Amino acid sequence: MIIATGLTKLYGEFVAVDHVNFEINEGEIFGILGPNGAGKTTIIRMLAAIFPPTEGTAKVANCDVIEDDMAVRSQVGILSENPSLYERLTARANLKFFARLYDVPADQIDNRIDFLGEIFDLKSRLDDRVGTYSKGMKQKLAIAKALIHDPPVLFLDEPTSALSPEAAKAIRDLLVDLAKDRSRTICICTHNLHDAARLCDRVAVIRHGRILTVGTPGEISRAYSGPPTVRVKLGAIDTALIEALAKVDGVISVDKDSITNNLMIKVDNHDKITPKIVRKIVEKNGEILEIEPIHASLEEAYLKLIEEDTMNGITVEENISLVTERT
């Protein structure tokens, strides 16, 4: 649905976006992660044909962002970080206004507004002024505004920013429904790594306008957060048991956490090695109180990626390939 090729944006001598390449599939939720000033919003604005790239190009819904910019704009819906809503008008009046801007046929506008009010749980408040809405309701309305012309592609900048946990969950559920059940392609810029890990099929991590890596949250976490770990809480721990566990095939290391008195066992693979660990503990008459896999987090991987572009001389992309082949 989206193909970016050598996409570059210069402001004088400043390189805001530096020859980025990626593809986004239909019905995919794709995240763009990076620190402030990394180029996230600039990428979105080029993809939405708000302004042209300095070099390279992109296609959105089979339309070229340079040659077919008007066609691109008709195919996309945009949620900016500070959505433009007219608070003195009702939600219905806001949606009608933007529907007319997008040339939605007049005989379809009311039906679309009622439909969006239903799926965003705003139907009973459509005739209230937007100024009376909560932050979460305004965010829902802003997404509804982006969908008023029924675009196949959505660009969302910080869709859950400053929302309560309940409102943020409602927005996440709506986005998953839009992508999976309604086949919308969604590109999200966010600093919320927990949202990215839960929502996105794949993410791109960028810094200084360059893409450091693209992959699923799981691939990036595994590739850049070290080997997986199994946490084991035992009734008693002795040196002989630790030595026996260290010899289990697939165990990389066994460490005793001095604070919790748990064993932290690094392994090649959670699913294959955890049963072996359990059997060895039982064989040595150990008492297992708790056992759980500790999954690498996207947040940890992201922070390491921002600090450096390579790990032990291997590029991040090569490291992901190695992890994928091993698992």
NUMARNU-608980 format. One record per residue (C-alpha): residue in three letters; residue number from 1; chain; x, y, z. Coordinates in steps of 0.05 Angstrom, whole numbers, m for minus. Example, Ala and Ser with C-alpha at 12.3 -4.5 7.8 and 13.67 -1.06 7.14 Angstrom:
<sites>
SITE   residu   num   chaine        x        y        z
SITE      ALA     1        A      246      m90      156
SITE      SER     2        A      273      m21      143
</sites>
This chain:
<sites>
SITE   residu   num   chaine        x        y        z
SITE      MET     1        A        0        0        0
SITE      ILE     2        A       59       47       14
SITE      ILE     3        A      128       44      m18
SITE      ALA     4        A      182       94        0
SITE      THR     5        A      245       95      m43
SITE      GLY     6        A      304      138      m25
SITE      LEU     7        A      258      188        8
SITE      THR     8        A      299      250       27
SITE      LYS     9        A      283      319       53
SITE      LEU    10        A      332      376       59
SITE      TYR    11        A      322      444       92
SITE      GLY    12        A      381      483       65
SITE      GLU    13        A      440      441       87
SITE      PHE    14        A      402      406      142
SITE      VAL    15        A      383      334      126
SITE      ALA    16        A      316      321      159
SITE      VAL    17        A      304      254      124
SITE      ASP    18        A      362      215       93
SITE      HIS    19        A      346      166       37
SITE      VAL    20        A      296      122       74
SITE      ASN    21        A      267       59       43
SITE      PHE    22        A      209       17       69
SITE      GLU    23        A      143      m14       49
SITE      ILE    24        A       77      m19       86
SITE      ASN    25        A       27      m73       69
SITE      GLU    26        A      m48      m66       62
SITE      GLY    27        A      m84      m74      129
SITE      GLU    28        A      m19      m67      168
SITE      ILE    29        A       m7      m22      229
SITE      PHE    30        A       63        6      219
SITE      GLY    31        A       99       47      272
SITE      ILE    32        A      152      100      263
SITE      LEU    33        A      193      108      327
SITE      GLY    34        A      247      157      343
SITE      PRO    35        A      268      215      387
SITE      ASN    36        A      245      287      376
SITE      GLY    37        A      274      315      312
SITE      ALA    38        A      287      246      283
SITE      GLY    39        A      246      260      220
SITE      LYS    40        A      182      222      237
SITE      THR    41        A      132      278      222
SITE      THR    42        A      171      299      160
SITE      ILE    43        A      165      228      132
SITE      ILE    44        A       90      228      144
SITE      ARG    45        A       82      296      110
SITE      MET    46        A      119      273       49
SITE      LEU    47        A       79      208       45
SITE      ALA    48        A       14      248       52
SITE      ALA    49        A       37      295       m5
SITE      ILE    50        A       34      356       41
SITE      PHE    51        A      102      375       13
SITE      PRO    52        A      148      341      m38
SITE      PRO    53        A      213      304      m22
SITE      THR    54        A      279      335      m42
SITE      GLU    55        A      301      268      m70
SITE      GLY    56        A      270      200      m79
SITE      THR    57        A      197      185      m83
SITE      ALA    58        A      140      145      m54
SITE      LYS    59        A       76      112      m76
SITE      VAL    60        A       13      112      m32
SITE      ALA    61        A      m46       70      m56
SITE      ASN    62        A      m12       65     m124
SITE      CYS    63        A       m7      141     m130
SITE      ASP    64        A       60      177     m137
SITE      VAL    65        A       69      230      m83
SITE      ILE    66        A      102      277     m133
SITE      GLU    67        A       65      265     m198
SITE      ASP    68        A       m3      249     m168
SITE      ASP    69        A       m2      291     m105
SITE      MET    70        A      m76      309     m108
SITE      ALA    71        A      m95      236     m117
SITE      VAL    72        A      m52      218      m57
SITE      ARG    73        A      m87      270      m13
SITE      SER    74        A     m155      240      m31
SITE      GLN    75        A     m131      171      m10
SITE      VAL    76        A     m104      188       59
SITE      GLY    77        A     m132      212      126
SITE      ILE    78        A      m87      250      174
SITE      LEU    79        A      m88      258      249
SITE      SER    80        A      m38      311      271
SITE      GLU    81        A       m9      313      341
SITE      ASN    82        A      m54      374      354
SITE      PRO    83        A     m117      358      315
SITE      SER    84        A     m155      417      284
SITE      LEU    85        A     m226      417      310
SITE      TYR    86        A     m274      475      315
SITE      GLU    87        A     m294      473      388
SITE      ARG    88        A     m351      523      381
SITE      LEU    89        A     m384      478      330
SITE      THR    90        A     m418      411      343
SITE      ALA    91        A     m383      346      325
SITE      ARG    92        A     m434      337      269
SITE      ALA    93        A     m419      407      241
SITE      ASN    94        A     m344      392      243
SITE      LEU    95        A     m352      327      206
SITE      LYS    96        A     m398      359      154
SITE      PHE    97        A     m347      414      142
SITE      PHE    98        A     m290      367      130
SITE      ALA    99        A     m333      320       88
SITE      ARG   100        A     m347      378       41
SITE      LEU   101        A     m273      395       37
SITE      TYR   102        A     m260      324       15
SITE      ASP   103        A     m317      327      m37
SITE      VAL   104        A     m358      272       m4
SITE      PRO   105        A     m424      268      m42
SITE      ALA   106        A     m477      309       m6
SITE      ASP   107        A     m526      251       m4
SITE      GLN   108        A     m474      207       33
SITE      ILE   109        A     m451      256       86
SITE      ASP   110        A     m505      244      139
SITE      ASN   111        A     m499      169      133
SITE      ARG   112        A     m424      171      141
SITE      ILE   113        A     m429      216      202
SITE      ASP   114        A     m479      170      235
SITE      PHE   115        A     m436      109      218
SITE      LEU   116        A     m373      141      246
SITE      GLY   117        A     m411      164      308
SITE      GLU   118        A     m432       92      318
SITE      ILE   119        A     m363       59      312
SITE      PHE   120        A     m329      113      353
SITE      ASP   121        A     m383      112      407
SITE      LEU   122        A     m400      185      396
SITE      LYS   123        A     m470      179      366
SITE      SER   124        A     m506      207      427
SITE      ARG   125        A     m459      267      429
SITE      LEU   126        A     m455      286      356
SITE      ASP   127        A     m499      348      366
SITE      ASP   128        A     m459      373      426
SITE      ARG   129        A     m406      426      419
SITE      VAL   130        A     m336      398      414
SITE      GLY   131        A     m314      445      469
SITE      THR   132        A     m354      402      518
SITE      TYR   133        A     m317      338      498
SITE      SER   134        A     m264      303      539
SITE      LYS   135        A     m194      294      512
SITE      GLY   136        A     m209      222      493
SITE      MET   137        A     m273      241      457
SITE      LYS   138        A     m237      296      418
SITE      GLN   139        A     m185      245      397
SITE      LYS   140        A     m239      197      373
SITE      LEU   141        A     m272      254      335
SITE      ALA   142        A     m205      274      303
SITE      ILE   143        A     m196      202      278
SITE      ALA   144        A     m268      202      253
SITE      LYS   145        A     m252      267      216
SITE      ALA   146        A     m192      232      183
SITE      LEU   147        A     m239      176      161
SITE      ILE   148        A     m297      219      136
SITE      HIS   149        A     m278      209       62
SITE      ASP   150        A     m267      134       72
SITE      PRO   151        A     m192      134       56
SITE      PRO   152        A     m154       68       52
SITE      VAL   153        A      m93       98       87
SITE      LEU   154        A      m88      133      155
SITE      PHE   155        A      m29      173      182
SITE      LEU   156        A      m34      183      257
SITE      ASP   157        A       14      226      299
SITE      GLU   158        A       13      206      373
SITE      PRO   159        A      m59      178      372
SITE      THR   160        A      m60      162      447
SITE      SER   161        A      m19      222      472
SITE      ALA   162        A      m42      250      540
SITE      LEU   163        A     m102      204      544
SITE      SER   164        A     m126      167      605
SITE      PRO   165        A     m113       92      606
SITE      GLU   166        A     m186       79      590
SITE      ALA   167        A     m188      127      532
SITE      ALA   168        A     m121      102      505
SITE      LYS   169        A     m146       30      506
SITE      ALA   170        A     m209       51      469
SITE      ILE   171        A     m167       85      415
SITE      ARG   172        A     m122       24      409
SITE      ASP   173        A     m182      m22      402
SITE      LEU   174        A     m211       23      348
SITE      LEU   175        A     m145       23      309
SITE      VAL   176        A     m140      m52      311
SITE      ASP   177        A     m212      m57      286
SITE      LEU   178        A     m198       m8      230
SITE      ALA   179        A     m137      m47      207
SITE      LYS   180        A     m159     m119      216
SITE      ASP   181        A     m234     m116      204
SITE      ARG   182        A     m239      m56      157
SITE      SER   183        A     m173      m66      119
SITE      ARG   184        A     m146        4      132
SITE      THR   185        A      m71       14      127
SITE      ILE   186        A      m47       54      188
SITE      CYS   187        A       20       88      198
SITE      ILE   188        A       32      114      268
SITE      CYS   189        A       85      162      295
SITE      THR   190        A       93      153      369
SITE      HIS   191        A      138      159      430
SITE      ASN   192        A       95      109      467
SITE      LEU   193        A      135       44      460
SITE      HIS   194        A       84        3      499
SITE      ASP   195        A       31       24      448
SITE      ALA   196        A       78        8      391
SITE      ALA   197        A       93      m61      419
SITE      ARG   198        A       18      m77      428
SITE      LEU   199        A       m9      m45      365
SITE      CYS   200        A       42      m49      309
SITE      ASP   201        A       54     m107      262
SITE      ARG   202        A      121      m76      246
SITE      VAL   203        A      160      m15      266
SITE      ALA   204        A      216       28      239
SITE      VAL   205        A      265       60      287
SITE      ILE   206        A      296      124      260
SITE      ARG   207        A      349      172      284
SITE      HIS   208        A      376      235      250
SITE      GLY   209        A      331      220      190
SITE      ARG   210        A      360      151      178
SITE      ILE   211        A      324       84      189
SITE      LEU   212        A      364       42      238
SITE      THR   213        A      320      m20      230
SITE      VAL   214        A      252      m45      208
SITE      GLY   215        A      220     m107      237
SITE      THR   216        A      166     m134      282
SITE      PRO   217        A      170     m111      354
SITE      GLY   218        A      189     m183      373
SITE      GLU   219        A      244     m187      322
SITE      ILE   220        A      275     m122      343
SITE      SER   221        A      269     m138      417
SITE      ARG   222        A      303     m206      408
SITE      ALA   223        A      357     m180      362
SITE      TYR   224        A      378     m123      406
SITE      SER   225        A      363     m143      477
SITE      GLY   226        A      407     m205      483
SITE      PRO   227        A      385     m278      493
SITE      PRO   228        A      318     m294      525
SITE      THR   229        A      316     m307      600
SITE      VAL   230        A      277     m355      645
SITE      ARG   231        A      264     m331      717
SITE      VAL   232        A      260     m388      767
SITE      LYS   233        A      240     m380      840
SITE      LEU   234        A      260     m441      882
SITE      GLY   235        A      246     m463      953
SITE      ALA   236        A      321     m469      963
SITE      ILE   237        A      382     m457      919
SITE      ASP   238        A      449     m492      926
SITE      THR   239        A      513     m491      885
SITE      ALA   240        A      504     m562      859
SITE      LEU   241        A      436     m544      829
SITE      ILE   242        A      464     m482      795
SITE      GLU   243        A      522     m522      766
SITE      ALA   244        A      473     m576      741
SITE      LEU   245        A      429     m524      707
SITE      ALA   246        A      489     m490      674
SITE      LYS   247        A      504     m557      639
SITE      VAL   248        A      434     m564      608
SITE      ASP   249        A      438     m562      533
SITE      GLY   250        A      414     m494      509
SITE      VAL   251        A      428     m457      574
SITE      ILE   252        A      477     m400      563
SITE      SER   253        A      486     m377      635
SITE      VAL   254        A      456     m382      704
SITE      ASP   255        A      457     m323      752
SITE      LYS   256        A      429     m315      822
SITE      ASP   257        A      393     m250      833
SITE      SER   258        A      420     m226      900
SITE      ILE   259        A      358     m183      914
SITE      THR   260        A      301     m231      897
SITE      ASN   261        A      340     m296      907
SITE      ASN   262        A      315     m320      840
SITE      LEU   263        A      354     m355      786
SITE      MET   264        A      359     m317      721
SITE      ILE   265        A      375     m367      666
SITE      LYS   266        A      394     m343      597
SITE      VAL   267        A      374     m392      543
SITE      ASP   268        A      376     m402      468
SITE      ASN   269        A      300     m411      462
SITE      HIS   270        A      245     m405      514
SITE      ASP   271        A      199     m459      488
SITE      LYS   272        A      253     m512      477
SITE      ILE   273        A      296     m501      539
SITE      THR   274        A      246     m486      594
SITE      PRO   275        A      220     m558      598
SITE      LYS   276        A      293     m582      603
SITE      ILE   277        A      304     m534      661
SITE      VAL   278        A      242     m560      697
SITE      ARG   279        A      264     m633      688
SITE      LYS   280        A      333     m619      715
SITE      ILE   281        A      306     m583      777
SITE      VAL   282        A      258     m641      791
SITE      GLU   283        A      315     m691      780
SITE      LYS   284        A      356     m654      832
SITE      ASN   285        A      297     m653      881
SITE      GLY   286        A      289     m578      875
SITE      GLU   287        A      223     m544      893
SITE      ILE   288        A      197     m497      838
SITE      LEU   289        A      155     m440      867
SITE      GLU   290        A      150     m398      804
SITE      ILE   291        A      178     m402      733
SITE      GLU   292        A      166     m352      677
SITE      PRO   293        A      199     m330      612
SITE      ILE   294        A      225     m258      612
SITE      HIS   295        A      214     m229      544
SITE      ALA   296        A      258     m175      517
SITE      SER   297        A      222     m108      513
SITE      LEU   298        A      217      m62      453
SITE      GLU   299        A      234       m4      500
SITE      GLU   300        A      301      m35      519
SITE      ALA   301        A      318      m51      447
SITE      TYR   302        A      297       19      425
SITE      LEU   303        A      342       54      476
SITE      LYS   304        A      401       12      455
SITE      LEU   305        A      387       25      381
SITE      ILE   306        A      386      100      393
SITE      GLU   307        A      453       96      429
SITE      GLU   308        A      489       58      374
SITE      ASP   309        A      474       32      304
SITE      THR   310        A      511      m34      308
SITE      MET   311        A      520      m92      357
SITE      ASN   312        A      587     m126      361
SITE      GLY   313        A      603     m105      290
SITE      ILE   314        A      539     m135      261
SITE      THR   315        A      486      m89      232
SITE      VAL   316        A      418      m91      265
SITE      GLU   317        A      386     m118      202
SITE      GLU   318        A      437     m175      199
SITE      ASN   319        A      426     m189      272
SITE      ILE   320        A      351     m196      262
SITE      SER   321        A      364     m245      205
SITE      LEU   322        A      408     m287      250
SITE      VAL   323        A      356     m288      305
SITE      THR   324        A      300     m305      256
SITE      GLU   325        A      341     m363      228
SITE      ARG   326        A      357     m390      298
SITE      THR   327        A      285     m387      324
</sites>
